[in-house]
Amino acid sequence: MKAWPTLGAFPILAHQGGWDEMLMVLGPLTLVGGALWLANRRVTRQLAEQSGLDAGPAGGGERAGAEPEPDSPS
């Protein structure tokens, strides 16, 4: 009885052209990038709420509750 499994027990993760090493790098990078994206999104929303800007889908930058300016006569 062997104490440790041999390399043959894990044929899928044993140097399959480098994709396993790539996943070991891209996995954590993806998680950190996603966390930073989420944090940036939350901070942007908080700043928009604090400044009273309407952060609509286009991010128009219009003040909430502000009335539009009347058209000038031409």
C-alpha positions in Angstrom: 0.0 0.0 0.0 1.4 3.4 -1.0 1.1 6.4 1.2 0.9 8.9 -1.8 -1.0 8.4 -5.0 1.2 8.1 -8.1 1.2 10.5 -11.0 -1.0 8.0 -12.9 -3.8 8.6 -10.5 -4.2 12.2 -11.8 -3.8 12.0 -15.5 -6.1 15.0 -16.3 -4.1 17.5 -14.3 -0.6 16.2 -15.1 0.8 18.7 -17.7 -1.8 18.7 -20.4 -0.1 21.2 -22.6 -0.1 24.0 -20.0 -3.8 24.6 -19.7 -3.8 23.5 -16.0 -1.1 26.0 -15.2 -3.0 28.7 -17.1 -6.1 28.0 -15.1 -4.1 28.3 -11.8 -3.1 31.8 -12.9 -6.3 33.0 -14.6 -8.6 31.7 -11.8 -7.3 34.0 -9.1 -6.8 36.9 -11.5 -10.5 36.6 -12.6 -11.7 36.6 -9.0 -9.6 39.7 -8.1 -10.6 41.5 -11.3 -14.3 40.7 -10.6 -14.0 42.0 -7.0 -12.3 45.2 -8.2 -15.0 45.7 -10.8 -17.8 45.2 -8.3 -16.1 47.6 -5.8 -15.7 50.2 -8.4 -19.3 49.9 -9.5 -20.5 50.3 -5.9 -18.3 53.4 -5.2 -19.5 55.0 -8.5 -23.1 54.5 -7.5 -22.5 55.9 -4.0 -20.8 59.0 -5.4 -23.6 59.5 -7.8 -26.2 59.3 -5.0 -24.2 61.6 -2.8 -23.8 64.3 -5.4 -27.4 64.1 -6.4 -26.7 63.0 -10.0 -29.0 60.7 -11.8 -26.9 57.7 -12.8 -29.2 56.4 -15.4 -28.3 53.9 -18.1 -26.5 56.4 -20.1 -25.1 58.2 -17.1 -26.6 61.5 -18.3 -25.4 63.5 -15.3 -28.7 65.3 -14.8 -29.6 66.4 -11.3 -32.4 64.4 -9.8 -35.5 66.5 -9.5 -34.1 69.4 -11.6 -36.5 70.9 -14.1 -35.3 71.2 -17.7 -34.4 74.6 -18.9 -37.0 76.2 -21.2 -36.1 76.4 -24.9 -34.8 79.8 -25.9 -36.8 81.6 -28.6 -35.2 81.6 -32.0 
